[in-house]
Amino acid sequence: MSLHRLLFRRHLKPETVTNGDHIAKASLGLLGLVVTGVVLLVFDVVATRTVALSVAGAVLAVVALAWVAIPKLIARRNA
């Protein structure tokens, strides 16, 4: 949103869309890491470190699958 406000009426729509896409993808990646870190912390407190690492790894795999692999597969199918 702030990028749009800064570049509004400067005829930079392609740059705005491209940069916004990069920012959104980076934000989703960071959100996935934060979710994984929270899962790791919670399971490390309530269970053992081994369980925490296993569950966090599974969560990271699901996040990567849902946010990277599946969209790429759908895009390839529709191309």
C-alpha positions as CSV (number, residue, x, y, z in Angstrom):
1,M,0.0,0.0,0.0
2,S,2.7,2.5,0.9
3,L,4.5,1.7,-2.4
4,H,1.3,2.5,-4.3
5,R,1.0,5.8,-2.4
6,L,4.6,6.8,-3.2
7,L,4.3,5.9,-6.9
8,F,0.7,7.0,-7.6
9,R,0.3,9.3,-10.7
10,R,3.9,8.8,-11.8
11,H,3.0,6.5,-14.6
12,L,5.0,3.6,-13.0
13,K,2.3,1.0,-13.0
14,P,4.5,-1.9,-14.3
15,E,7.2,-1.1,-11.7
16,T,4.6,-0.8,-9.0
17,V,3.0,-4.1,-9.8
18,T,6.3,-5.9,-10.1
19,N,7.7,-4.5,-6.9
20,G,4.5,-5.2,-5.1
21,D,4.6,-8.8,-6.2
22,H,8.2,-9.2,-5.0
23,I,7.2,-7.6,-1.6
24,A,4.2,-9.8,-1.3
25,K,6.2,-13.0,-2.0
26,A,8.9,-12.0,0.4
27,S,6.3,-11.3,3.1
28,L,4.6,-14.6,2.6
29,G,8.0,-16.3,2.9
30,L,8.8,-14.5,6.1
31,L,5.3,-15.3,7.5
32,G,5.9,-19.0,6.8
33,L,9.2,-18.8,8.7
34,V,7.5,-17.0,11.6
35,V,4.7,-19.6,11.7
36,T,7.3,-22.4,11.7
37,G,9.3,-20.7,14.4
38,V,6.3,-20.3,16.6
39,V,5.4,-24.0,16.2
40,L,9.0,-24.9,17.0
41,L,8.9,-22.8,20.2
42,V,5.6,-24.1,21.4
43,F,6.5,-27.7,20.8
44,D,9.9,-27.2,22.3
45,V,8.2,-26.0,25.5
46,V,5.5,-28.6,25.8
47,A,7.3,-31.6,24.3
48,T,10.9,-32.6,23.6
49,R,13.3,-30.9,21.2
50,T,13.1,-33.8,18.8
51,V,9.3,-33.6,18.6
52,A,9.6,-29.9,18.2
53,L,12.0,-30.1,15.3
54,S,9.9,-32.9,13.6
55,V,6.7,-31.0,13.8
56,A,8.3,-27.7,12.8
57,G,9.9,-29.4,9.8
58,A,6.5,-30.9,8.8
59,V,4.9,-27.4,9.1
60,L,7.6,-25.9,7.0
61,A,7.1,-28.6,4.4
62,V,3.3,-28.0,4.3
63,V,3.8,-24.2,4.1
64,A,6.3,-24.6,1.2
65,L,4.0,-27.0,-0.6
66,A,0.9,-24.8,-0.1
67,W,2.6,-21.5,-1.0
68,V,5.2,-22.5,-3.6
69,A,4.7,-26.0,-5.2
70,I,1.0,-26.0,-5.6
71,P,0.7,-22.5,-7.2
72,K,3.5,-23.3,-9.6
73,L,1.8,-26.6,-10.5
74,I,-1.5,-24.8,-11.1
75,A,0.3,-22.1,-13.2
76,R,2.0,-24.7,-15.3
77,R,-1.3,-26.5,-15.9
78,N,-3.0,-23.3,-17.0
79,A,-0.2,-22.1,-19.2
